[in-house]
């Protein structure tokens, strides 16, 4: 692995001495430079060849393209299968014995009886509740409305839904001189992105709403759920909460919330994706009904918090984050499981005291949809959330309000009037 390769990480790196690849999260302002040699190594052809239009084929020449597609995929699958065998032989034994590994580290196999027990005593009687949320923005020049909805579900049925709408207006009556108000308005809007677009320039619109949704999902899971076990989507310590999404007040509240979640102990979180391709590779070497406990979340949270708390306003909070890492970091373990031969492996997070039960719960729920191998309760929450708080109905009500205000089309973006 190249030393300067930038990988966006949201999980823990494994210790180099294990022979398992590690990754480094670089600052977004320091992208790694790729060379022509890097390109050739990854793609099997020189960059100059790709750029030469004489090597491009007419769009109608599909037969040869399909043949190349089939051969590339077959060879890639063959090589992955060989690599999975090597991982089982060489890497799996090191998970438990490597320096710094948690006591629970290693590869385990669930039995059919384990899965049946989880189904009959926890999942189907409603002993596990899950949350999922959705954020739907309606962005126009006069006002940006953000709708954040979260639902709580179990296999006994819908346990509740909550919604909050945030109205962001650049122009509000302030009592200033009208000229000063106008200049302030132009200044604020200069720093925002185009209508209908997310941009790093407009962090209040994009990052803050993700942070608020992440907070709401976990707060509802803790304070509104009543089941013995809680199933969450993502990570118990997501980037948006560990950094406060740039808002000290959100970080302050999030540290309290995450500490309470860790102390609750009976939780399991499953993210949809991970940027850690090396962990995906390890996970796909698992056989169905196997799971592996890899490491703790301590190093990952330390990487997230490093450099994110500059200035006097963040000094106390930076110390609180370090205390949280020292107190709770080792208690959150990271693992992988595979529920089906048809599906890829999934990552999960659980408390160290209940990691094996948590893995069984995630796996048992994921086995209910063999093709995905992902917890059905999370999918159920997502489906209900999209149905209740969907973008279409929300946009329709906002457009109706604009029509009632005498401006049915004037402030709608091009995408909002398309089709």
C-alpha positions as CSV (number, residue, x, y, z in Angstrom):
1,X,0.0,0.0,0.0
2,X,1.4,3.4,-0.9
3,X,2.4,5.5,2.1
4,X,0.6,8.6,0.8
5,X,-2.6,6.8,-0.3
6,X,-5.5,8.7,1.1
7,X,-8.3,6.5,2.4
8,X,-11.4,7.9,4.0
9,X,-11.7,5.9,7.2
10,X,-14.6,5.4,9.6
11,X,-13.3,2.3,11.3
12,X,-10.2,1.1,13.1
13,X,-6.9,0.3,11.4
14,X,-5.4,-3.0,12.2
15,X,-1.9,-3.2,13.7
16,X,0.8,-3.4,11.1
17,X,2.6,-6.3,12.8
18,X,-0.4,-8.6,12.0
19,X,0.4,-8.5,8.3
20,X,-3.1,-6.9,7.8
21,X,-3.0,-3.7,5.8
22,X,-3.4,-0.4,7.7
23,X,-4.6,2.9,6.3
24,X,-4.0,6.6,7.0
25,X,-6.6,9.3,6.9
26,X,-5.1,12.4,5.4
27,X,-6.5,15.9,5.6
28,X,-8.9,16.7,2.8
29,X,-6.7,19.6,1.8
30,X,-3.8,17.2,1.1
31,X,-4.9,14.8,-1.7
32,X,-2.5,12.2,-2.8
33,X,-0.9,12.5,-6.2
34,X,-1.4,9.5,-8.5
35,X,1.3,8.8,-11.1
36,X,1.0,7.2,-14.5
37,X,2.6,4.1,-13.0
38,X,-0.2,3.9,-10.4
39,X,-2.8,4.1,-13.1
40,X,-1.1,1.3,-15.2
41,X,-0.7,-1.0,-12.2
42,X,-4.4,-0.6,-11.2
43,X,-6.0,-0.8,-14.7
44,X,-3.6,-3.0,-16.7
45,X,-3.0,-0.3,-19.4
46,X,-1.1,2.9,-19.7
47,X,-2.9,6.2,-19.1
48,X,-1.8,7.3,-22.6
49,X,-3.6,4.3,-24.1
50,X,-6.8,5.2,-22.3
51,X,-6.5,8.8,-23.5
52,X,-5.9,7.8,-27.1
53,X,-9.3,7.9,-28.8
54,X,-8.1,5.4,-31.4
55,X,-8.3,2.7,-28.7
56,X,-12.0,3.6,-28.0
57,X,-14.6,1.5,-29.7
58,X,-17.8,2.6,-31.4
59,X,-20.8,2.4,-29.1
60,X,-22.4,-0.1,-31.4
61,X,-19.5,-2.6,-31.0
62,X,-21.1,-4.3,-28.0
63,X,-20.2,-8.0,-28.5
64,X,-16.5,-7.5,-27.9
65,X,-17.3,-5.2,-24.9
66,X,-19.4,-7.9,-23.3
67,X,-16.7,-10.5,-23.9
68,X,-14.2,-8.3,-22.2
69,X,-16.6,-7.6,-19.4
70,X,-17.2,-11.3,-18.8
71,X,-13.5,-12.3,-18.8
72,X,-12.5,-9.5,-16.5
73,X,-15.2,-10.4,-13.9
74,X,-14.4,-14.1,-14.1
75,X,-10.7,-13.5,-13.5
76,X,-11.4,-11.0,-10.7
77,X,-13.7,-13.5,-8.9
78,X,-11.1,-16.3,-9.4
79,X,-8.3,-14.2,-7.9
80,X,-10.6,-13.1,-5.0
81,X,-11.4,-16.7,-4.2
82,X,-7.7,-17.6,-4.1
83,X,-7.0,-14.6,-1.8
84,X,-9.9,-15.6,0.5
85,X,-8.2,-18.9,1.1
86,X,-5.0,-17.2,2.0
87,X,-6.8,-14.9,4.4
88,X,-8.4,-17.8,6.2
89,X,-5.0,-19.5,6.5
90,X,-2.8,-16.6,7.4
91,X,-4.8,-13.6,8.6
92,X,-7.6,-15.2,10.7
93,X,-5.2,-16.9,13.2
94,X,-3.5,-13.5,13.8
95,X,-6.6,-11.6,14.8
96,X,-6.6,-13.1,18.2
97,X,-2.9,-13.2,18.9
98,X,-1.7,-9.9,17.5
99,X,-0.5,-7.3,20.0
100,X,-3.2,-5.1,21.4
101,X,-6.1,-7.3,20.2
102,X,-9.2,-7.2,22.4
103,X,-9.8,-10.3,24.5
104,X,-12.8,-11.1,22.3
105,X,-10.9,-11.0,19.0
106,X,-11.0,-14.0,16.7
107,X,-13.3,-15.8,14.2
108,X,-16.4,-17.6,15.5
109,X,-19.1,-19.7,13.9
110,X,-22.8,-19.5,14.8
111,X,-24.9,-22.6,15.0
112,X,-28.4,-23.1,13.6
113,X,-29.6,-23.4,17.1
114,X,-28.1,-20.0,17.9
115,X,-30.0,-18.4,15.1
116,X,-33.2,-20.1,16.0
117,X,-32.9,-18.9,19.6
118,X,-32.3,-15.3,18.5
119,X,-35.3,-15.5,16.2
120,X,-37.7,-17.0,18.7
121,X,-36.6,-15.2,21.9
122,X,-35.5,-11.8,20.7
123,X,-36.3,-10.7,17.2
124,X,-39.8,-12.0,16.5
125,X,-41.2,-11.2,20.0
126,X,-40.1,-7.6,19.6
127,X,-37.0,-7.8,21.8
128,X,-35.0,-5.7,19.3
129,X,-36.0,-2.3,18.2
130,X,-34.3,-0.4,15.3
131,X,-34.2,3.2,14.1
132,X,-33.5,4.8,10.8
133,X,-33.8,8.4,9.7
134,X,-34.1,10.5,6.5
135,X,-33.2,14.0,5.7
136,X,-35.1,15.8,2.9
137,X,-34.1,19.4,2.0
138,X,-36.3,21.8,0.0
139,X,-33.9,24.5,-1.1
140,X,-35.1,27.8,-2.5
141,X,-33.7,31.3,-2.4
142,X,-36.0,32.8,0.2
143,X,-36.0,29.8,2.6
144,X,-34.3,26.4,2.9
145,X,-36.5,23.9,4.7
146,X,-35.0,20.7,6.0
147,X,-37.2,17.9,7.1
148,X,-35.6,15.3,9.4
149,X,-37.7,12.2,10.1
150,X,-36.9,9.2,12.3
151,X,-38.9,6.0,12.8
152,X,-38.6,3.3,15.5
153,X,-39.7,-0.3,14.6
154,X,-39.7,-3.8,15.8
155,X,-41.2,-7.0,14.5
156,X,-44.2,-6.3,16.7
157,X,-44.9,-3.3,14.4
158,X,-44.2,0.4,14.1
159,X,-43.1,1.7,17.5
160,X,-43.3,5.4,16.6
161,X,-42.2,8.2,14.2
162,X,-40.8,11.7,14.9
163,X,-40.2,14.6,12.6
164,X,-38.7,18.0,12.8
165,X,-38.5,20.8,10.3
166,X,-35.8,23.4,10.3
167,X,-36.4,26.7,8.4
168,X,-33.3,28.5,7.3
169,X,-33.9,32.1,6.1
170,X,-31.0,34.4,5.2
171,X,-33.4,37.4,5.6
172,X,-35.1,37.9,8.9
173,X,-36.3,41.1,10.4
174,X,-33.5,42.5,12.6
175,X,-34.3,46.2,13.0
176,X,-31.2,47.2,11.2
177,X,-31.0,50.0,8.6
178,X,-32.5,48.6,5.4
179,X,-29.3,49.1,3.4
180,X,-27.2,47.3,6.1
181,X,-29.8,44.5,6.1
182,X,-29.5,44.2,2.3
183,X,-25.7,44.1,2.4
184,X,-25.8,41.5,5.1
185,X,-28.1,39.4,3.1
186,X,-25.9,39.5,0.0
187,X,-22.9,38.6,2.2
188,X,-24.6,35.6,3.7
189,X,-25.8,34.3,0.3
190,X,-22.4,34.8,-1.3
191,X,-21.1,32.1,1.1
192,X,-23.8,29.6,0.3
193,X,-23.9,27.1,-2.6
194,X,-26.2,27.4,-5.6
195,X,-29.9,26.7,-5.0
196,X,-30.5,22.9,-5.0
197,X,-26.8,22.0,-4.6
198,X,-24.8,20.8,-1.6
199,X,-21.3,22.4,-1.3
200,X,-18.5,22.4,1.3
201,X,-19.0,26.2,1.2
202,X,-22.4,25.8,2.7
203,X,-21.6,23.6,5.7
204,X,-24.5,24.7,7.8
205,X,-26.9,23.2,5.2
206,X,-25.2,19.9,4.6
207,X,-23.1,18.8,7.5
208,X,-25.4,20.2,10.2
209,X,-28.5,18.3,9.0
210,X,-26.6,15.0,8.9
211,X,-25.4,15.6,12.4
212,X,-28.8,16.4,13.7
213,X,-30.3,13.3,12.1
214,X,-27.5,11.1,13.5
215,X,-28.2,12.6,17.0
216,X,-31.9,12.1,16.7
217,X,-31.6,8.5,15.6
218,X,-29.4,7.6,18.6
219,X,-31.5,9.6,21.0
220,X,-34.7,7.9,20.0
221,X,-33.0,4.6,20.1
222,X,-32.0,5.3,23.7
223,X,-34.9,7.3,25.1
224,X,-38.0,6.1,23.2
225,X,-37.2,2.4,22.6
226,X,-38.1,0.0,25.3
227,X,-36.8,-3.3,24.0
228,X,-33.9,-5.0,25.7
229,X,-31.7,-4.6,22.5
230,X,-31.3,-1.7,20.2
231,X,-30.2,-1.9,16.5
232,X,-28.8,1.2,14.8
233,X,-27.7,2.1,11.3
234,X,-24.1,3.3,10.9
235,X,-21.8,3.6,13.9
236,X,-22.4,4.4,17.5
237,X,-19.8,7.1,17.3
238,X,-20.3,8.7,13.8
239,X,-18.0,11.4,12.4
240,X,-20.9,13.9,12.5
241,X,-21.2,13.5,16.3
242,X,-17.6,13.1,17.3
243,X,-16.8,16.5,15.5
244,X,-20.2,18.1,16.4
245,X,-20.6,18.8,12.7
246,X,-18.7,22.0,13.5
247,X,-21.1,23.1,16.2
248,X,-19.8,23.1,19.8
249,X,-23.3,22.8,21.3
250,X,-24.0,19.6,19.2
251,X,-20.7,18.1,20.2
252,X,-21.4,18.8,23.9
253,X,-24.8,17.1,23.6
254,X,-23.4,14.2,21.5
255,X,-20.8,13.3,24.0
256,X,-23.4,12.9,26.7
257,X,-25.6,10.8,24.3
258,X,-22.7,8.6,23.1
259,X,-21.6,8.0,26.7
260,X,-25.1,6.9,27.7
261,X,-25.3,4.6,24.7
262,X,-22.0,2.9,25.6
263,X,-23.2,2.5,29.2
264,X,-26.4,1.0,27.9
265,X,-24.3,-1.8,26.4
266,X,-27.0,-3.8,24.6
267,X,-26.7,-2.3,21.2
268,X,-25.5,-3.3,17.7
269,X,-24.9,-1.0,14.8
270,X,-24.5,-2.0,11.2
271,X,-23.3,0.5,8.5
272,X,-24.5,0.3,4.9
273,X,-21.0,0.7,3.6
274,X,-17.4,1.0,4.6
275,X,-14.6,2.7,2.8
276,X,-12.2,0.1,4.3
277,X,-11.8,-2.2,1.4
278,X,-9.2,-4.3,3.3
279,X,-11.8,-5.1,5.9
280,X,-14.3,-6.0,3.2
281,X,-11.7,-8.4,1.8
282,X,-11.2,-10.0,5.2
283,X,-15.0,-10.2,5.8
284,X,-15.7,-11.8,2.5
285,X,-13.3,-14.6,3.4
286,X,-15.8,-15.5,6.2
287,X,-18.1,-18.4,5.4
288,X,-21.9,-18.1,6.0
289,X,-22.8,-17.9,9.7
290,X,-19.2,-16.9,10.7
291,X,-18.3,-13.7,12.3
292,X,-15.0,-12.1,13.3
293,X,-14.2,-9.6,16.1
294,X,-11.4,-7.4,14.8
295,X,-10.6,-4.5,17.1
296,X,-11.9,-1.6,19.2
297,X,-13.1,1.8,18.0
298,X,-10.5,3.7,20.1
299,X,-8.0,4.5,17.4
300,X,-10.7,5.5,14.9
301,X,-12.3,8.0,17.3
302,X,-8.8,9.3,18.1
303,X,-8.2,9.9,14.4
304,X,-11.5,11.7,14.0
305,X,-11.0,14.0,16.9
306,X,-7.4,14.9,16.0
307,X,-7.2,18.5,14.7
308,X,-11.0,19.1,14.8
309,X,-11.1,21.3,17.9
310,X,-9.2,24.5,17.3
311,X,-9.8,27.7,19.1
312,X,-10.8,28.7,22.6
313,X,-14.4,27.7,22.2
314,X,-13.4,24.1,21.6
315,X,-10.7,23.7,24.3
316,X,-13.0,22.3,27.0
317,X,-14.8,20.1,24.5
318,X,-11.5,18.7,23.1
319,X,-10.6,17.6,26.5
320,X,-14.1,16.0,26.9
321,X,-13.6,14.1,23.6
322,X,-10.2,12.8,24.8
323,X,-11.9,11.7,28.1
324,X,-14.6,10.0,26.1
325,X,-12.0,8.1,24.0
326,X,-10.1,7.0,27.1
327,X,-13.2,5.9,28.9
328,X,-15.3,4.4,26.1
329,X,-13.1,3.8,23.1
330,X,-12.0,0.3,24.1
331,X,-15.6,-0.7,25.0
332,X,-16.9,-0.4,21.4
333,X,-15.7,-3.4,19.3
334,X,-15.6,-3.6,15.5
335,X,-16.5,-6.9,13.8
336,X,-17.6,-8.5,10.5
337,X,-20.1,-11.2,9.8
338,X,-21.5,-13.0,6.8
339,X,-25.1,-14.2,6.8
340,X,-25.3,-15.8,3.4
341,X,-23.2,-17.3,0.6
342,X,-25.1,-15.0,-1.8
343,X,-24.3,-11.7,0.0
344,X,-21.1,-9.9,1.0
345,X,-20.0,-9.5,4.6
346,X,-21.2,-6.7,6.8
347,X,-19.5,-4.7,9.5
348,X,-20.9,-4.3,12.9
349,X,-20.2,-2.4,16.2
350,X,-21.1,-3.7,19.6
351,X,-20.2,-3.3,23.3
352,X,-17.3,-5.5,24.4
353,X,-19.4,-7.2,27.1
354,X,-22.1,-8.3,24.6
355,X,-20.3,-8.5,21.3
356,X,-21.1,-12.2,20.7
357,X,-24.8,-11.8,21.3
358,X,-24.8,-8.6,19.2
359,X,-23.1,-10.5,16.3
360,X,-25.8,-13.2,16.5
361,X,-28.6,-10.7,16.5
362,X,-27.2,-8.8,13.4
363,X,-26.6,-12.1,11.6
364,X,-30.0,-13.6,12.5
365,X,-31.8,-10.6,11.2
366,X,-29.7,-10.4,8.1
367,X,-30.4,-14.1,7.3
368,X,-34.1,-13.1,6.7
369,X,-33.1,-11.6,3.4
370,X,-30.5,-14.0,1.9
371,X,-29.7,-11.9,-1.2
372,X,-28.7,-8.8,0.9
373,X,-27.3,-10.3,4.1
374,X,-28.2,-7.0,5.8
375,X,-30.5,-6.5,8.8
376,X,-34.1,-6.5,7.8
377,X,-35.2,-4.4,10.7
378,X,-33.0,-1.5,9.4
379,X,-34.5,-2.0,5.9
380,X,-38.0,-2.0,7.4
381,X,-37.3,1.3,9.3
382,X,-35.8,2.8,6.1
383,X,-38.8,1.8,4.1
384,X,-41.3,3.2,6.6
385,X,-39.3,6.4,7.0
386,X,-39.2,7.0,3.2
387,X,-43.0,6.4,3.0
388,X,-43.9,8.7,5.8
389,X,-41.3,11.4,5.3
390,X,-40.6,11.1,1.5
391,X,-39.3,13.8,-0.6
392,X,-42.2,13.9,-3.1
393,X,-44.9,14.7,-0.6
394,X,-42.7,17.1,1.3
395,X,-41.8,19.0,-1.9
396,X,-45.5,19.0,-3.0
397,X,-46.6,20.7,0.3
398,X,-43.8,23.3,0.0
399,X,-44.7,24.1,-3.6
400,X,-48.3,24.4,-2.7
401,X,-47.3,26.9,0.0
402,X,-45.4,28.9,-2.5
403,X,-48.4,28.9,-4.8
404,X,-50.6,30.2,-2.0
405,X,-48.0,33.0,-1.4
406,X,-48.4,34.1,-5.0
407,X,-45.1,32.8,-6.2
408,X,-45.7,29.3,-7.6
409,X,-42.6,29.1,-9.8
410,X,-40.5,32.1,-9.2
411,X,-38.2,30.6,-6.6
412,X,-38.1,27.0,-7.7
413,X,-34.9,25.7,-9.1
414,X,-34.5,24.2,-12.5
415,X,-34.5,20.6,-11.2
416,X,-37.7,21.3,-9.2
417,X,-39.6,22.3,-12.4
418,X,-38.1,19.7,-14.6
419,X,-40.4,17.1,-16.2
